[in-house]
Amino acid sequence: MTDRRKFVRFSLLTSAAMLAGKAISAQRKIEDDEVTYSTLRGQPVVVSTWDFGQQANAAAWKVLEQDGSPIDALEMGARVPEADPYNQTVGYGGRPDRDGRVTLDACMMDENGRCGAVAALEFVKHAISVARMVMERTPHVMLVGDGALQFALANGFRKENLLTVKSELEWREWLKTAKYTPYKNIENKMPGGQYNHDTIGMLAMDNRGNMGGACTTSGMAYKLHGRVGDSPIIGAGLYVDNEVGGATSSGVGEEVIRIVGSHLVVEYMRMGYTPEVACKKAVQRIAKRNPGMKDDFQVGFLALNKHGEYGAFALQKGFSYAIKNGREDTVYNANHLF
């Protein structure tokens, strides 16, 4: 009888301890969630592909730190490389196609799933602003070519020549051989010791935890006229899900399109993978599709989740990304597969 009483008492105490443990764990989870939410509210963040993204981040941060929206911040940020004549892969000064025509691609996506894009747009410097206008003023997602230009001019954008003397001279030199090669990492040094690389993709989160994304490029140098890569394609070059996070890409767009890359990265984050691991898994998907391609081309992904965590991964060495929040303003070199 005594042993039974001891057993019952021990069982009750054990059950109480277990319940208390569960209560403590539940409380700890609630507290952690509160800490995370507090961090989201107090710590906006913006990330960009490549080292020149640091200047774009600085412009975006001025908007975010004043309680501005991610879309406002991203537009201001993306306009920086678009206006830089020394950056020959984005906007004004971008390298032309094989016919000597500078064509631009861009897209934006906000926290509500609204998106807008332009492709093969000529004569308008700020393709990102036209993409935003497509998102906000039309029932469409994408306008291309002459239609995109017509829309831009009708909405107050100015027509101008985007082909700079430097880019034109390089194009004429290229015409002597007319050999098309999608380089892994374009590294023509710019004034100030920085490097001119590729598409700029940007992701931002405001102090309420709302997210947005932007992507803008002049595409591959000396491409076939009319070629469009992944940059203006929602789900390929950019994707944002306000419940999970966002992702963007840079590199050979055809390979990103084939796996719907940025959407894939977001879906991996939905499964619980960190941003870097999600990017790595997308890169591995591309590598699996292209056995033996070790040195042929470059693709990199950059991701930001709802907790403010960020990460990137690339096929080859050389892919960098920039981060700006209340604690740091840094450029990182992404890990890579090869």
N, C-alpha and C positions, 0 to 999 in steps of 0.2 A: 504493500500500500504506500509505504514511504517512497519507494522508488518511482511509483506511478505519479505521485504528487510532484516529485522532483522533475520528472519528465514533462508533465503538463506545464509546470512553471517555466522550465527551460524553453519549451516550445513557444509559450506566450511571449517570453522575453525576446526570443529570436525573431518572432514575427514582428514585434514592436520595433526591434532594431532595423529589420529589413524595411518596414514601412517608413521609419525615420530616414533611413538611407535613401529611399526613393524620393522622399519629400525634399531631402537636401539636394539630391541630384536634379530634381525638377526645378527647385529654386535656383540652383546654379545655372541651369540652362536658361531660365528666364533672365537671370542677371547677365549672362553672356550675351543673350539676344539684345538686351538693353544697351550693353556696352557697344555692341556692333552698330546698333541703330544710332546711338549717340555719335559714334565715329563717323557714320555716313552723313549725319546732319551737320557735323562740324568740320568735316574734312573733304571738300571737293577735290577732284583729281582729274588730270588730263594726261594722256599718253599719246605718243606719236611715233611713227616709223622713222628710222634713220636719225643721224645726228643733227641734221638741219631742222628736225622736228623741235629742237629745243627753242628756237626762235618762234616757231608757231605756237608752242606751248605757252611762251611768255605772253603773247597777245591774247590767247584764250584765257589765261589765268586772270588777266585784268578784268575780264567779264565775270568769271566764276567767283572771284573774291568779293565782288560787289553784289552777290546774290543773283547773278544773271543766269539765264537758262543754258543748258548744254549746247543747244543749237546756235544760239547767239555767239557763244564762246567759240564753238568749232568753226563757224563761218569766219570770224575775225582771225582765228589762227590759220586756217587754210589759205586765206587771202595773202598771207605773208610770203610763202614761197611762190604763189601764183604771180606775184608782182616783182619777183627777184629775177632780173635778167641773167644773173650768174648761175642760177639753178636751171640747168638745161633739160630737166625731166618733168617740170611742172610749169604750166602757164606761160607767161611772157618769157621768151628766150628759149622755150622748149625746142628740142631737136625736131625737125620736120619729118614728114613721111618721104618716101622715095621720089615723090613728085615735087618736093620742096614746099609742101603745105603743112602748117602747124595745126594739128587737130587735137582738141582737148576732150577728156572724159572726166566726169565727176558725179558723185552722188552724196546724199545725206539721208539719215534715218533718225527719227526722234523716239521719245519714250513711249509714244502711243502707237508705234508701228507705222506711222506715216513715213513715206519715202518719196524722193524725187531724184531724177538723174538726167544727165545730158551725155550724148556720145557723138564723136566726130564733129564737135562744135568748132567752128573757125571764127577768127576775128574778134573774139570777146575774151578779155584777159581773165576775168573772174568766173570761171565755169562753176565754181562751187556756189556762187550766189544765184546763178541761173538755175542750178539744180534745186536750190531751196525754193525758188519761186515756182518751179514746176510742182513741187510738193505742196505748196501753200495756196497756189492760185489756179490749179487745174485739177481735173478729175483723173489725170494720168500719172504714171510713174516715170516714164522716160520719153524724152524727145531727142531726135537725132538729126545730124546733118543740117541741111538748109532749113528744116522745120524748127530746129533748136535755135538757129541764128535768127530766123524770122520772129520767133517768140521773144528772144532776148532784146532785139531792137525795138519791138513793139512795147516792151516794158521798161524802156529807158536806158538800156545799156548802149555803150558807144562802140562803134566798129573801129578797129585799129589793126595795124600790122603787128603780128606777134613774132615775126621772124627777125631776130637780131642779126647784126653783121657777123658776129662770131659764129652763130649757128648756121648762117648761110654759107660762110666760108668753109666750115667743116663739111657741110652737105655737098658742096661742089667738089671738095677733095674726095669725098666718098664716091661720087659719081664716076671717078676714074676707074674704079674696080667694081662698084655697085655690088659689093658682097655683103649679104645680110647675115649678121650674127647676133643673137640675143645674149649679150654679155652677162656673166654671172653677177658681178657687182661693178657698176660704172663708177669709176673713181677718178674723175677729173678734178684736180684740186681747185678750190675757189679761193678768192681773197679772204684773208683771215685764217687760213690754215684748215678750213673745213672742206668737206667732200660733197660732191654732187652725185647723188645716188639714183633715186628711182621715185616711184609713186609715194606720196605722203598719205598715210591713213591715220586718222585721229579718232580717239574715243574719249569721252568725258562723262563725269558724273558730278551733279551739283550737290549742294548741302542738304537736299531733301532726298537724295538717293535716286534721282531720275537720271537716265542715261541718254546719250546720243552718239552718233558717229558720223564721220565725214571722210571722203576719199577724193583726191583730185590728182590728175596726171596729164602729161602730154603724150604718154604712151611710149612704146619702143621707137627708138630712132630708126628712121628709114624703113618703116613698116610699109606694107602695101596700103595704098590709099583706101580708106574705108575700114581698115582693121580696127576692131575694138577688143580690148582685153577685159580683164575681170573688174577693173576699178569702178565702172559705173553700174555694175550688175549687182543688185541687192541679193544677198545670199552667197555671192562669190567673193567680190572684193570687200564687202562690208555687210555686217548683220548685227542688229541690236535687238535683244529681248529684255525688256525692263525688269522681268522677274528673275533673270539669270545673269546677264552680262552682255558684252559685245565683243566683236572680233573684226579684224581687218587684215589685209594681206599686202604683200609687195613682191615683185619678181615677175616671172614669166606667167602672164595671166591665163594663157590657154590651159596650163596645168591646174590652176586654181579653179577655173570654170568646170573642168572635168569632174571635180569632186565636190563642187559647191562648197568651197573651202571654209569661208567664214561662218556660214550656217553650221557646218560640221563641227567647227571648234566650239560654238555656243552649245550645241547639243551635247558635246562631251562634257562641258562644264555643267550642264543640267544633270548629267549622270553623277556629278560630284567630283570630277577631276579638277585639279588646280588649273589656272590659266596656262602655265607653262606646259604642263603635261597634256592638256587639251590641244595646244598648238603642236606639240611633238607628235601626237597621234595622227593629226592631220598631215603633217610632213611625212610621216611613215607611210601613210596611205598613198601619197604621191610617189614616194620611192618604190613602193611595191608595184605600182603601175608602170614604172620605168626602170626595170632591171638593167644594170650596166651604165646608168646615166650619171655616175658619180661626179664627173667634172663638167657636165654639159650645160647646166643652167642653175639659177637660184630661185628659190621661193622661201619667203619668210612669213610667219603669222605673228600677230600681236593681239593679246586679249586682256580684258578687264572685267572682273566679276562684280557682283552686287556688294561684296564686302570691301571693295576698294583694292583687292589683290590684283596684281598684274603680272604678266609673264609673256615671253616670246620664245620662238624656236624656229630654226631655219635648216634648209638642206645643207648649205655650205657655210663655211666661215665667212664673216664679213658683214652680217646683218646686225644693225644696231637699232636701238630705240631710245626715246627720251621720255622721262617721267617728271611731272611737276605736281606737287601737292603742298600742303602747309609745312612739310618737314624737309622736303628735298627737291632739288632741281638738278637732275642727273641724266647722263647718257650711259647706257649699258650696252655691252656686246652680248648678243643672244647666243645661247648654246646652239649647237648644230649637229647634224647627223653625220656628215662627212668631214 
